[in-house]
Amino acid sequence: MEIDHWLRSLADSETDEPLAPTTRNNFRRVLNVAFNFARNRGYCVDNPAAMTAKAKVVDCAAGILTVEETSRLLENASEKLVPYIAIGAFAGLRRAELERLDWKEVDLQSRLIEVTANKAKSARRRFVKIKPNLFLWLKPYAKPQGPVTPLGYRKLLARARRLACIQIWPNNALRHGFASYYLAHFKKAGAAELALELGHTNATLVFQHYRELVKPKDAKRYWSIVPETKGANIVALAKAA
């Protein structure tokens, strides 16, 4: 069936790799809704999407970059791309949210990033805290306004990955890394606060997906990734005690 073939051909725009089963099923669900609406309005006689195969979802740990890979990625990124990577890695915004983010929504004084309702996947406004290391990454590049994500960022990211020798790029690598290292390091905040930072409503799912993916000593090193000098994207990794 053509729809089945189309669903299986969907690929990540950054990596060209097939979409994760959950993402593919989300596309299938939207198609079902669209065809049901069309059928109810008399625009078509049946719903062909209902006959498509549902992708098998295997419960596995979220893929993340190591501390060293994250460090090398920032070290090898162009200045235009540093804020995009830093916010993804240390604030956990979704790719679509990052693409729509404007510098006027990044308040370094209050140390908050505003994700407006019209830019959030959940259509709910939220604020994400700017952690100390993220503040240091953003300060040299902050602007009064304008898009945070540069034009042609996919090519810039691909180049940074090559220079950083990162061959495997897990799906939502930066966001999943943020959540995993957050939960391991900021234990007092817990899954509930992490869910708010991510824009989720279910803290239980967050706890199930990201608990015990990384060791606390690695999480401590992750949140110690900072630029060595002002305005330079040279990474200094603080050694865990």
TIZAVO-364094 format. One line per field, with one value per atom (N, C-alpha, C): residue number from 1; residue in three letters; atom name; x, y, z. Coordinates in pm, whole numbers, padded with zeros to 5 digits. Layout:
num <- (NUM:...)
residuo <- (ALA:...)
atomo <- (CA:...)
u <- (X:...)
v <- (Y:...)
w <- (Z:...)
//
This chain:
num <- (1:1:1:2:2:2:3:3:3:4:4:4:5:5:5:6:6:6:7:7:7:8:8:8:9:9:9:10:10:10:11:11:11:12:12:12:13:13:13:14:14:14:15:15:15:16:16:16:17:17:17:18:18:18:19:19:19:20:20:20:21:21:21:22:22:22:23:23:23:24:24:24:25:25:25:26:26:26:27:27:27:28:28:28:29:29:29:30:30:30:31:31:31:32:32:32:33:33:33:34:34:34:35:35:35:36:36:36:37:37:37:38:38:38:39:39:39:40:40:40:41:41:41:42:42:42:43:43:43:44:44:44:45:45:45:46:46:46:47:47:47:48:48:48:49:49:49:50:50:50:51:51:51:52:52:52:53:53:53:54:54:54:55:55:55:56:56:56:57:57:57:58:58:58:59:59:59:60:60:60:61:61:61:62:62:62:63:63:63:64:64:64:65:65:65:66:66:66:67:67:67:68:68:68:69:69:69:70:70:70:71:71:71:72:72:72:73:73:73:74:74:74:75:75:75:76:76:76:77:77:77:78:78:78:79:79:79:80:80:80:81:81:81:82:82:82:83:83:83:84:84:84:85:85:85:86:86:86:87:87:87:88:88:88:89:89:89:90:90:90:91:91:91:92:92:92:93:93:93:94:94:94:95:95:95:96:96:96:97:97:97:98:98:98:99:99:99:100:100:100:101:101:101:102:102:102:103:103:103:104:104:104:105:105:105:106:106:106:107:107:107:108:108:108:109:109:109:110:110:110:111:111:111:112:112:112:113:113:113:114:114:114:115:115:115:116:116:116:117:117:117:118:118:118:119:119:119:120:120:120:121:121:121:122:122:122:123:123:123:124:124:124:125:125:125:126:126:126:127:127:127:128:128:128:129:129:129:130:130:130:131:131:131:132:132:132:133:133:133:134:134:134:135:135:135:136:136:136:137:137:137:138:138:138:139:139:139:140:140:140:141:141:141:142:142:142:143:143:143:144:144:144:145:145:145:146:146:146:147:147:147:148:148:148:149:149:149:150:150:150:151:151:151:152:152:152:153:153:153:154:154:154:155:155:155:156:156:156:157:157:157:158:158:158:159:159:159:160:160:160:161:161:161:162:162:162:163:163:163:164:164:164:165:165:165:166:166:166:167:167:167:168:168:168:169:169:169:170:170:170:171:171:171:172:172:172:173:173:173:174:174:174:175:175:175:176:176:176:177:177:177:178:178:178:179:179:179:180:180:180:181:181:181:182:182:182:183:183:183:184:184:184:185:185:185:186:186:186:187:187:187:188:188:188:189:189:189:190:190:190:191:191:191:192:192:192:193:193:193:194:194:194:195:195:195:196:196:196:197:197:197:198:198:198:199:199:199:200:200:200:201:201:201:202:202:202:203:203:203:204:204:204:205:205:205:206:206:206:207:207:207:208:208:208:209:209:209:210:210:210:211:211:211:212:212:212:213:213:213:214:214:214:215:215:215:216:216:216:217:217:217:218:218:218:219:219:219:220:220:220:221:221:221:222:222:222:223:223:223:224:224:224:225:225:225:226:226:226:227:227:227:228:228:228:229:229:229:230:230:230:231:231:231:232:232:232:233:233:233:234:234:234:235:235:235:236:236:236:237:237:237:238:238:238:239:239:239:240:240:240:241:241:241)
residuo <- (MET:MET:MET:GLU:GLU:GLU:ILE:ILE:ILE:ASP:ASP:ASP:HIS:HIS:HIS:TRP:TRP:TRP:LEU:LEU:LEU:ARG:ARG:ARG:SER:SER:SER:LEU:LEU:LEU:ALA:ALA:ALA:ASP:ASP:ASP:SER:SER:SER:GLU:GLU:GLU:THR:THR:THR:ASP:ASP:ASP:GLU:GLU:GLU:PRO:PRO:PRO:LEU:LEU:LEU:ALA:ALA:ALA:PRO:PRO:PRO:THR:THR:THR:THR:THR:THR:ARG:ARG:ARG:ASN:ASN:ASN:ASN:ASN:ASN:PHE:PHE:PHE:ARG:ARG:ARG:ARG:ARG:ARG:VAL:VAL:VAL:LEU:LEU:LEU:ASN:ASN:ASN:VAL:VAL:VAL:ALA:ALA:ALA:PHE:PHE:PHE:ASN:ASN:ASN:PHE:PHE:PHE:ALA:ALA:ALA:ARG:ARG:ARG:ASN:ASN:ASN:ARG:ARG:ARG:GLY:GLY:GLY:TYR:TYR:TYR:CYS:CYS:CYS:VAL:VAL:VAL:ASP:ASP:ASP:ASN:ASN:ASN:PRO:PRO:PRO:ALA:ALA:ALA:ALA:ALA:ALA:MET:MET:MET:THR:THR:THR:ALA:ALA:ALA:LYS:LYS:LYS:ALA:ALA:ALA:LYS:LYS:LYS:VAL:VAL:VAL:VAL:VAL:VAL:ASP:ASP:ASP:CYS:CYS:CYS:ALA:ALA:ALA:ALA:ALA:ALA:GLY:GLY:GLY:ILE:ILE:ILE:LEU:LEU:LEU:THR:THR:THR:VAL:VAL:VAL:GLU:GLU:GLU:GLU:GLU:GLU:THR:THR:THR:SER:SER:SER:ARG:ARG:ARG:LEU:LEU:LEU:LEU:LEU:LEU:GLU:GLU:GLU:ASN:ASN:ASN:ALA:ALA:ALA:SER:SER:SER:GLU:GLU:GLU:LYS:LYS:LYS:LEU:LEU:LEU:VAL:VAL:VAL:PRO:PRO:PRO:TYR:TYR:TYR:ILE:ILE:ILE:ALA:ALA:ALA:ILE:ILE:ILE:GLY:GLY:GLY:ALA:ALA:ALA:PHE:PHE:PHE:ALA:ALA:ALA:GLY:GLY:GLY:LEU:LEU:LEU:ARG:ARG:ARG:ARG:ARG:ARG:ALA:ALA:ALA:GLU:GLU:GLU:LEU:LEU:LEU:GLU:GLU:GLU:ARG:ARG:ARG:LEU:LEU:LEU:ASP:ASP:ASP:TRP:TRP:TRP:LYS:LYS:LYS:GLU:GLU:GLU:VAL:VAL:VAL:ASP:ASP:ASP:LEU:LEU:LEU:GLN:GLN:GLN:SER:SER:SER:ARG:ARG:ARG:LEU:LEU:LEU:ILE:ILE:ILE:GLU:GLU:GLU:VAL:VAL:VAL:THR:THR:THR:ALA:ALA:ALA:ASN:ASN:ASN:LYS:LYS:LYS:ALA:ALA:ALA:LYS:LYS:LYS:SER:SER:SER:ALA:ALA:ALA:ARG:ARG:ARG:ARG:ARG:ARG:ARG:ARG:ARG:PHE:PHE:PHE:VAL:VAL:VAL:LYS:LYS:LYS:ILE:ILE:ILE:LYS:LYS:LYS:PRO:PRO:PRO:ASN:ASN:ASN:LEU:LEU:LEU:PHE:PHE:PHE:LEU:LEU:LEU:TRP:TRP:TRP:LEU:LEU:LEU:LYS:LYS:LYS:PRO:PRO:PRO:TYR:TYR:TYR:ALA:ALA:ALA:LYS:LYS:LYS:PRO:PRO:PRO:GLN:GLN:GLN:GLY:GLY:GLY:PRO:PRO:PRO:VAL:VAL:VAL:THR:THR:THR:PRO:PRO:PRO:LEU:LEU:LEU:GLY:GLY:GLY:TYR:TYR:TYR:ARG:ARG:ARG:LYS:LYS:LYS:LEU:LEU:LEU:LEU:LEU:LEU:ALA:ALA:ALA:ARG:ARG:ARG:ALA:ALA:ALA:ARG:ARG:ARG:ARG:ARG:ARG:LEU:LEU:LEU:ALA:ALA:ALA:CYS:CYS:CYS:ILE:ILE:ILE:GLN:GLN:GLN:ILE:ILE:ILE:TRP:TRP:TRP:PRO:PRO:PRO:ASN:ASN:ASN:ASN:ASN:ASN:ALA:ALA:ALA:LEU:LEU:LEU:ARG:ARG:ARG:HIS:HIS:HIS:GLY:GLY:GLY:PHE:PHE:PHE:ALA:ALA:ALA:SER:SER:SER:TYR:TYR:TYR:TYR:TYR:TYR:LEU:LEU:LEU:ALA:ALA:ALA:HIS:HIS:HIS:PHE:PHE:PHE:LYS:LYS:LYS:LYS:LYS:LYS:ALA:ALA:ALA:GLY:GLY:GLY:ALA:ALA:ALA:ALA:ALA:ALA:GLU:GLU:GLU:LEU:LEU:LEU:ALA:ALA:ALA:LEU:LEU:LEU:GLU:GLU:GLU:LEU:LEU:LEU:GLY:GLY:GLY:HIS:HIS:HIS:THR:THR:THR:ASN:ASN:ASN:ALA:ALA:ALA:THR:THR:THR:LEU:LEU:LEU:VAL:VAL:VAL:PHE:PHE:PHE:GLN:GLN:GLN:HIS:HIS:HIS:TYR:TYR:TYR:ARG:ARG:ARG:GLU:GLU:GLU:LEU:LEU:LEU:VAL:VAL:VAL:LYS:LYS:LYS:PRO:PRO:PRO:LYS:LYS:LYS:ASP:ASP:ASP:ALA:ALA:ALA:LYS:LYS:LYS:ARG:ARG:ARG:TYR:TYR:TYR:TRP:TRP:TRP:SER:SER:SER:ILE:ILE:ILE:VAL:VAL:VAL:PRO:PRO:PRO:GLU:GLU:GLU:THR:THR:THR:LYS:LYS:LYS:GLY:GLY:GLY:ALA:ALA:ALA:ASN:ASN:ASN:ILE:ILE:ILE:VAL:VAL:VAL:ALA:ALA:ALA:LEU:LEU:LEU:ALA:ALA:ALA:LYS:LYS:LYS:ALA:ALA:ALA:ALA:ALA:ALA)
atomo <- (N:CA:C:N:CA:C:N:CA:C:N:CA:C:N:CA:C:N:CA:C:N:CA:C:N:CA:C:N:CA:C:N:CA:C:N:CA:C:N:CA:C:N:CA:C:N:CA:C:N:CA:C:N:CA:C:N:CA:C:N:CA:C:N:CA:C:N:CA:C:N:CA:C:N:CA:C:N:CA:C:N:CA:C:N:CA:C:N:CA:C:N:CA:C:N:CA:C:N:CA:C:N:CA:C:N:CA:C:N:CA:C:N:CA:C:N:CA:C:N:CA:C:N:CA:C:N:CA:C:N:CA:C:N:CA:C:N:CA:C:N:CA:C:N:CA:C:N:CA:C:N:CA:C:N:CA:C:N:CA:C:N:CA:C:N:CA:C:N:CA:C:N:CA:C:N:CA:C:N:CA:C:N:CA:C:N:CA:C:N:CA:C:N:CA:C:N:CA:C:N:CA:C:N:CA:C:N:CA:C:N:CA:C:N:CA:C:N:CA:C:N:CA:C:N:CA:C:N:CA:C:N:CA:C:N:CA:C:N:CA:C:N:CA:C:N:CA:C:N:CA:C:N:CA:C:N:CA:C:N:CA:C:N:CA:C:N:CA:C:N:CA:C:N:CA:C:N:CA:C:N:CA:C:N:CA:C:N:CA:C:N:CA:C:N:CA:C:N:CA:C:N:CA:C:N:CA:C:N:CA:C:N:CA:C:N:CA:C:N:CA:C:N:CA:C:N:CA:C:N:CA:C:N:CA:C:N:CA:C:N:CA:C:N:CA:C:N:CA:C:N:CA:C:N:CA:C:N:CA:C:N:CA:C:N:CA:C:N:CA:C:N:CA:C:N:CA:C:N:CA:C:N:CA:C:N:CA:C:N:CA:C:N:CA:C:N:CA:C:N:CA:C:N:CA:C:N:CA:C:N:CA:C:N:CA:C:N:CA:C:N:CA:C:N:CA:C:N:CA:C:N:CA:C:N:CA:C:N:CA:C:N:CA:C:N:CA:C:N:CA:C:N:CA:C:N:CA:C:N:CA:C:N:CA:C:N:CA:C:N:CA:C:N:CA:C:N:CA:C:N:CA:C:N:CA:C:N:CA:C:N:CA:C:N:CA:C:N:CA:C:N:CA:C:N:CA:C:N:CA:C:N:CA:C:N:CA:C:N:CA:C:N:CA:C:N:CA:C:N:CA:C:N:CA:C:N:CA:C:N:CA:C:N:CA:C:N:CA:C:N:CA:C:N:CA:C:N:CA:C:N:CA:C:N:CA:C:N:CA:C:N:CA:C:N:CA:C:N:CA:C:N:CA:C:N:CA:C:N:CA:C:N:CA:C:N:CA:C:N:CA:C:N:CA:C:N:CA:C:N:CA:C:N:CA:C:N:CA:C:N:CA:C:N:CA:C:N:CA:C:N:CA:C:N:CA:C:N:CA:C:N:CA:C:N:CA:C:N:CA:C:N:CA:C:N:CA:C:N:CA:C:N:CA:C:N:CA:C:N:CA:C:N:CA:C:N:CA:C:N:CA:C:N:CA:C:N:CA:C:N:CA:C:N:CA:C:N:CA:C:N:CA:C:N:CA:C:N:CA:C:N:CA:C:N:CA:C:N:CA:C:N:CA:C:N:CA:C:N:CA:C:N:CA:C:N:CA:C:N:CA:C:N:CA:C:N:CA:C:N:CA:C:N:CA:C:N:CA:C:N:CA:C:N:CA:C:N:CA:C:N:CA:C:N:CA:C:N:CA:C:N:CA:C:N:CA:C:N:CA:C:N:CA:C:N:CA:C:N:CA:C:N:CA:C:N:CA:C:N:CA:C:N:CA:C:N:CA:C:N:CA:C:N:CA:C:N:CA:C:N:CA:C:N:CA:C:N:CA:C:N:CA:C)
u <- (00085:00000:00089:00045:00126:00152:00051:00069:00170:00163:00262:00403:00418:00549:00597:00507:00544:00587:00512:00546:00683:00713:00842:00957:00925:01031:01064:00985:01009:01145:01218:01352:01372:01463:01500:01567:01524:01578:01723:01768:01906:02002:01956:02048:02020:01902:01861:01835:01831:01804:01653:01601:01457:01406:01283:01224:01207:01211:01186:01043:01016:00882:00773:00801:00701:00667:00769:00746:00666:00702:00628:00482:00457:00319:00244:00315:00251:00203:00285:00243:00121:00123:00010:-00117:-00103:-00220:-00279:-00192:-00241:-00313:-00258:-00324:-00462:-00472:-00600:-00704:-00662:-00753:-00797:-00700:-00730:-00828:-00804:-00892:-01030:-01036:-01166:-01247:-01179:-01246:-01297:-01212:-01252:-01369:-01367:-01476:-01607:-01599:-01720:-01779:-01693:-01740:-01777:-01759:-01794:-01689:-01567:-01460:-01397:-01414:-01365:-01457:-01448:-01541:-01489:-01358:-01305:-01176:-01116:-00994:-00881:-00800:-00692:-00582:-00569:-00464:-00493:-00623:-00659:-00607:-00577:-00531:-00379:-00310:-00163:-00111:00011:00072:00128:00107:00161:00303:00394:00534:00549:00631:00654:00749:00704:00784:00850:00981:01057:01100:01067:01102:01252:01322:01467:01510:01631:01682:01700:01675:01693:01840:01868:02005:02055:02177:02233:02380:02435:02577:02651:02775:02856:02899:02954:03005:03113:03201:03310:03258:03157:03100:03034:02961:02898:03003:03110:03219:03284:03314:03377:03285:03155:03059:03061:03060:03064:03198:03304:03438:03453:03387:03403:03290:03193:03082:03122:03065:03089:03020:03066:03008:02858:02814:02672:02589:02650:02576:02585:02682:02702:02575:02501:02380:02277:02261:02167:02203:02330:02374:02364:02409:02410:02269:02174:02036:01975:02004:01954:02010:02139:02206:02180:02168:02160:02026:01930:01795:01690:01728:01639:01525:01534:01425:01416:01296:01277:01336:01369:01426:01334:01205:01111:01103:01112:01109:01235:01348:01473:01469:01412:01405:01321:01225:01135:01178:01279:01319:01383:01345:01401:01483:01587:01673:01596:01489:01412:01343:01337:01278:01383:01509:01618:01660:01617:01641:01757:01876:01994:01991:01926:01918:01835:01721:01637:01678:01766:01813:01697:01615:01501:01487:01448:01412:01262:01193:01048:01017:00942:00890:00742:00708:00571:00476:00349:00249:00243:00259:00249:00374:00480:00602:00625:00545:00561:00476:00527:00454:00324:00327:00208:00111:00150:00070:00049:00143:00138:00269:00256:00374:00450:00583:00663:00794:00858:00989:01090:01206:01313:01429:01479:01587:01718:01791:01924:02024:02080:02178:02308:02390:02513:02603:02620:02710:02647:02514:02446:02457:02446:02461:02595:02701:02834:02846:02776:02779:02703:02594:02508:02553:02614:02647:02725:02829:02905:02826:02719:02647:02507:02464:02327:02302:02179:02136:02001:01966:01835:01719:01736:01632:01690:01607:01653:01654:01651:01647:01774:01757:01870:01935:01852:01902:01945:02070:02118:02064:02065:02027:02126:02073:02159:02219:02147:02203:02227:02150:02170:02308:02351:02485:02592:02568:02664:02675:02561:02562:02631:02605:02669:02821:02865:03009:03068:02999:03047:03055:02958:02960:03080:03107:03222:03352:03367:03489:03503:03389:03390:03396:03400:03408:03291:03171:03049:02980:02996:02942:02795:02757:02618:02550:02438:02362:02225:02205:02075:01962:01843:01726:01707:01689:01673:01788:01910:02026:02046:02035:02061:01954:01829:01718:01722:01747:01755:01876:01985:02102:02072:02006:01967:01887:01786:01698:01773:01856:01928:02028:02109:02209:02144:02030:01956:01908:01844:01784:01891:02008:02116:02186:02185:02261:02173:02059:01972:01867:01911:01821:01714:01748:01650:01534:01563:01457:01362:01417:01336:01268:01195:01130:01020:00952:00841:00891:01002:01054:01112:01174:01226:01113:01000:00885:00839:00839:00801:00902:01031:01135:01120:01083:01070:00938:00840:00709:00619:00648:00564:00467:00361:00265:00277:00348:00357:00498:00519:00651:00690:00592:00621:00693:00645:00709:00851:00872:01006:01099:01052:01132:01165:01068:01089:01188:01183:01266:01410:01432:01564:01636:01572:01634:01749:01861:01976:02037:02022:02088:02234:02267:02405:02442:02571:02619:02629:02606:02612:02746:02857:02987:02997:02935:02934:02840:02728:02635:02701:02781:02851:02946:03015:03105:03029:02912:02830:02791:02747:02704:02820:02942:03063:03127:03059:03111:03088:03197:03188:03291:03271:03373:03494:03611:03734:03760:03733:03753:03630:03610:03495:03497:03384:03369:03433:03498:03562:03490:03472:03403:03503:03590:03684:03634:03619:03551:03648:03609:03685:03595:03642:03565:03618:03536:03576:03580:03684:03694:03603:03535:03449:03535:03485:03559:03563)
v <- (-00120:00000:00125:00227:00346:00415:00419:00486:00410:00277:00197:00227:00233:00260:00399:00496:00633:00640:00573:00575:00514:00406:00339:00419:00507:00586:00714:00749:00871:00865:00975:00978:01107:01102:01219:01322:01447:01550:01584:01554:01585:01474:01349:01236:01151:01167:01083:00939:00912:00778:00761:00635:00612:00665:00712:00763:00652:00690:00594:00542:00418:00361:00449:00507:00593:00713:00775:00891:00851:00737:00688:00662:00606:00581:00711:00816:00947:01000:00983:01022:00941:00813:00725:00770:00809:00853:00981:01075:01200:01171:01079:01041:00981:00898:00839:00945:01043:01153:01229:01257:01335:01260:01131:01053:01031:01015:01002:01131:01244:01373:01383:01346:01353:01259:01142:01047:01099:01155:01209:01326:01399:01512:01471:01344:01297:01322:01354:01380:01251:01140:01011:00903:00783:00677:00590:00586:00505:00567:00500:00548:00449:00472:00379:00374:00480:00482:00380:00346:00251:00111:00084:-00049:-00060:00047:00042:-00029:-00079:-00152:-00054:-00086:-00005:-00051:00043:00009:-00049:-00153:-00216:-00130:-00094:-00010:-00099:-00101:-00179:-00087:-00126:-00044:-00053:00055:00055:00191:00195:00319:00426:00550:00661:00675:00701:00719:00858:00866:00997:01002:01123:01142:01127:01082:01076:01217:01230:01360:01409:01318:01354:01394:01325:01360:01496:01525:01656:01766:01739:01834:01859:01752:01767:01835:01809:01872:02024:02071:02214:02273:02197:02244:02263:02179:02182:02255:02307:02378:02519:02570:02709:02800:02924:03017:03034:03028:03044:02932:02814:02696:02669:02730:02702:02720:02832:02847:02737:02694:02587:02460:02420:02297:02310:02424:02443:02439:02505:02505:02366:02296:02160:02068:02081:01991:02026:02155:02197:02259:02267:02313:02217:02128:02020:02060:02174:02211:02113:02090:02008:02079:02002:02060:02167:02136:02233:02359:02343:02459:02544:02477:02549:02626:02563:02627:02754:02760:02876:02975:02939:03023:03152:03262:03394:03439:03516:03562:03646:03711:03791:03702:03572:03478:03411:03452:03402:03515:03508:03614:03574:03622:03587:03651:03767:03835:03753:03705:03621:03474:03443:03306:03210:03255:03174:03179:03067:03060:03039:03128:03115:03038:02931:02858:02895:02979:03029:02918:02938:02835:02802:02903:02878:02812:02799:02734:02599:02569:02445:02334:02212:02097:02077:02103:02083:02199:02308:02430:02494:02470:02532:02606:02729:02810:02752:02756:02711:02788:02785:02847:02738:02746:02651:02729:02677:02746:02736:02847:02849:02811:02692:02645:02726:02727:02808:02784:02658:02634:02682:02668:02717:02869:02936:03082:03124:03051:03084:03060:02959:02932:03037:03088:03180:03326:03363:03505:03570:03505:03573:03592:03517:03517:03580:03617:03667:03795:03805:03922:03970:04096:04146:04069:04031:03957:03890:03809:03737:03588:03506:03361:03308:03215:03150:03050:02979:02877:02942:02921:02985:02918:02991:02933:02822:02716:02605:02530:02529:02468:02318:02252:02107:02077:02157:02138:02172:02277:02315:02206:02147:02040:01915:01883:01767:01785:01906:01933:01921:01976:01967:01822:01741:01598:01528:01560:01497:01534:01662:01708:01651:01627:01570:01418:01360:01213:01142:01199:01136:01066:00935:00858:00824:00795:00758:00874:00919:01030:00977:00946:00893:00991:00939:01023:01116:01246:01346:01341:01326:01305:01414:01541:01650:01655:01644:01651:01531:01413:01295:01303:01360:01378:01472:01584:01679:01609:01534:01470:01366:01288:01181:01236:01332:01389:01476:01537:01618:01530:01420:01334:01271:01244:01184:01285:01413:01514:01596:01643:01728:01641:01555:01456:01520:01630:01696:01753:01797:01850:01738:01624:01507:01509:01402:01381:01484:01529:01624:01755:01808:01933:01913:01798:01768:01762:01703:01696:01836:01930:02068:02132:02106:02161:02108:01981:01918:01951:01999:02026:01905:01808:01690:01710:01631:01636:01515:01412:01287:01266:01289:01271:01125:01036:00893:00843:00886:00846:00898:01021:01079:00994:00956:00876:00740:00680:00549:00553:00659:00667:00707:00790:00848:00808:00733:00693:00595:00621:00530:00507:00604:00592:00632:00719:00764:00761:00755:00755:00898:00917:01052:01122:01048:01112:01167:01095:01145:01264:01260:01373:01499:01482:01597:01658:01574:01622:01690:01636:01692:01837:01860:01995:02086:02034:02115:02148:02115:02150:02300:02375:02521:02569:02686:02742:02785:02757:02785:02934:03007:03151:03220:03342:03418:03430:03390:03405:03293:03199:03089:02959:02880:02754:02640:02661:02559:02505:02374:02316:02278:02311:02266:02172:02052:01954:01947:01985:01975:01830:01790:01652:01628:01514:01477:01448:01491:01466:01318)
w <- (00000:00000:00000:-00070:-00085:00049:00135:00264:00349:00348:00420:00371:00241:00182:00223:00222:00259:00406:00494:00636:00661:00592:00610:00550:00455:00390:00466:00567:00643:00712:00706:00765:00842:00935:01014:00923:00931:00842:00873:00996:01033:00994:01014:00998:00876:00815:00702:00743:00874:00923:00940:00929:00945:01078:01076:01200:01302:01428:01536:01524:01566:01555:01618:01733:01798:01712:01652:01565:01442:01385:01267:01302:01418:01461:01485:01525:01541:01406:01302:01167:01125:01154:01118:01190:01316:01393:01333:01293:01233:01101:01022:00896:00923:01025:01061:01093:01171:01209:01084:00995:00875:00784:00763:00675:00737:00869:00935:00919:00931:00911:00767:00671:00530:00500:00559:00537:00596:00715:00779:00702:00631:00551:00409:00377:00243:00139:00182:00086:00034:00106:00062:00116:00063:00101:00215:00235:00344:00398:00494:00557:00529:00425:00391:00497:00577:00680:00790:00809:00914:00883:00756:00716:00713:00749:00749:00873:00863:00975:01077:01201:01309:01339:01348:01375:01514:01526:01655:01738:01856:01945:02050:02049:02146:02259:02382:02498:02523:02492:02511:02564:02615:02673:02566:02605:02513:02476:02349:02304:02335:02389:02426:02382:02379:02355:02487:02481:02601:02640:02758:02802:02706:02666:02576:02439:02388:02258:02260:02368:02382:02386:02460:02471:02335:02261:02130:02031:02042:01951:01967:02090:02115:02073:02096:02061:01910:01832:01687:01614:01688:01626:01588:01480:01442:01544:01552:01650:01628:01504:01474:01537:01547:01591:01741:01808:01950:02034:02021:02102:02078:01953:01920:01994:01986:02052:02203:02256:02401:02460:02394:02444:02432:02324:02310:02416:02444:02538:02684:02714:02855:02893:02799:02831:02778:02687:02644:02555:02487:02396:02279:02232:02113:01991:01890:01769:01710:01700:01643:01729:01860:01949:01932:01913:01889:01757:01656:01524:01528:01620:01631:01739:01816:01930:01884:01949:01920:02041:02014:02125:02226:02186:02282:02386:02359:02454:02543:02523:02606:02700:02825:02923:03013:02979:03059:03197:03207:03336:03435:03389:03475:03470:03375:03355:03325:03231:03188:03036:02979:02837:02831:02760:02744:02616:02633:02517:02508:02413:02403:02357:02386:02356:02207:02123:01978:01921:02003:01958:02026:02126:02201:02141:02145:02092:02168:02300:02383:02376:02305:02294:02431:02523:02655:02679:02728:02757:02877:02868:02981:02985:03101:03118:03153:03091:03119:03182:03293:03364:03286:03286:03225:03333:03321:03419:03407:03513:03511:03391:03352:03237:03106:03094:02974:02965:03077:03080:03020:03057:03007:02857:02808:02664:02585:02642:02567:02575:02684:02707:02593:02536:02429:02300:02282:02153:02161:02281:02299:02219:02166:02090:02145:02120:02166:02103:01978:01908:01785:01723:01605:01633:01528:01546:01612:01705:01770:01674:01599:01507:01375:01334:01211:01085:00977:00848:00811:00755:00716:00833:00945:01066:01051:00964:00947:00890:00792:00735:00837:00915:01018:01124:01159:01259:01206:01080:01018:01016:00986:00985:01125:01225:01363:01408:01368:01403:01340:01215:01148:01217:01247:01313:01454:01517:01654:01653:01533:01519:01586:01568:01621:01505:01499:01387:01406:01529:01557:01629:01571:01630:01670:01799:01842:01816:01801:01780:01899:01873:01979:02079:02027:02112:02218:02178:02272:02381:02342:02439:02535:02481:02567:02660:02610:02696:02810:02778:02883:02992:02953:03051:03134:03069:03139:03240:03196:03286:03393:03362:03459:03574:03539:03641:03730:03672:03750:03841:03802:03878:03973:03922:04005:04073:04161:04221:04309:04374:04461:04381:04259:04173:04134:04095:04066:03930:03906:03777:03750:03856:03837:03778:03831:03777:03638:03616:03483:03381:03420:03330:03289:03385:03354:03258:03281:03195:03051:03040:02908:02840:02918:02861:02863:02953:02968:03084:03083:03194:03284:03239:03313:03364:03494:03553:03561:03570:03579:03454:03337:03211:03202:03248:03247:03333:03450:03543:03482:03415:03354:03239:03160:03040:03068:03170:03188:03316:03403:03529:03503:03569:03570:03431:03340:03209:03218:03313:03330:03477:03503:03641:03693:03823:03881:03853:03854:03831:03688:03593:03455:03440:03513:03510:03566:03669:03726:03624:03549:03445:03332:03300:03192:03223:03346:03383:03416:03399:03415:03281:03171:03038:03018:03015:03001:02900:02842:02753:02835:02783:02857:02870:02762:02764:02707:02743:02697:02546:02484:02340:02260:02329:02257:02286:02183:02204:02226:02326:02369:02501:02509:02623:02733:02855:02971:03049:03070:03146:03287:03382:03521:03563:03634:03677:03795:03792:03904:04025:04138:04262:04294)
//
